[in-house]
Amino acid sequence: MEGKDLGSLIYAYDTAAGEALGKRESHTPKIEAPGTAKPDEAVTVKVTVGPHPNTVEHSIRWLAVFFYEEGRAFNPVTLAKVSFNAPTTEPEIILKVKLPKSGVIHALEYCNLHGLWSGKKEIKIA
């Protein structure tokens, strides 16, 4: 059996199709961050998923947050990765970040029943 590229296994709000269409609202990571910031200014980035069940049988198991920095030779930079223990923890991360250049914040989450989902938000540094 020939394996698929990992990227082809990640769902996103705009690219979900078929059965995944009904899962977009509850699985796509939502990123709250300012649209603009000053170089190396500490800004708050909040990433959430849901509303989503939070049971041992069906839950978000982890969230990872990355930054694609304009002009950087090798991307992305990992900002955080947090594992969750259902039903005691909710899928939410709040970070303070200092970004040197403009780019895109990407979030990736894993649901034990519905796979990998991604979300993104552009941030301009001026």
C-alpha positions, 0 to 999 in steps of 0.5 A: 500500500502506498502511503499518502503525504501527511499534508493530504491527511490534514483537514482545513475549513476551506478544503474539507469535503464529503463527510468532513464538511459537517465537522468544520465548525467543531474541529477547525482551530480558531486563532485569536490574535491581533492583525498587526503588531510591532517588532518583538512586541509581546502579543497574546495568541489564543487557540481554541477548538470547539464546541467539541465533545470532551470525553475519553471516547471522543476528544481533542488530544493535542494542539500545536501552534506554529509560525511561518515567518516571512523570509525565513529559510526554514519554516515553520517555527514551533510556538507550542504543543500541548496535550490534553487529558479528557475529560479534565482539560479543555482544548485551549492555549493562550500564548504570549509571543514576540514575532520579529517579522510578519507571517502566518500563525498556524494551529494543528489539532488532533481529534481521536475520531476525526483526525488532523485539522488546521487553522491559520491567521496572518499577522503583520509586523510593522 
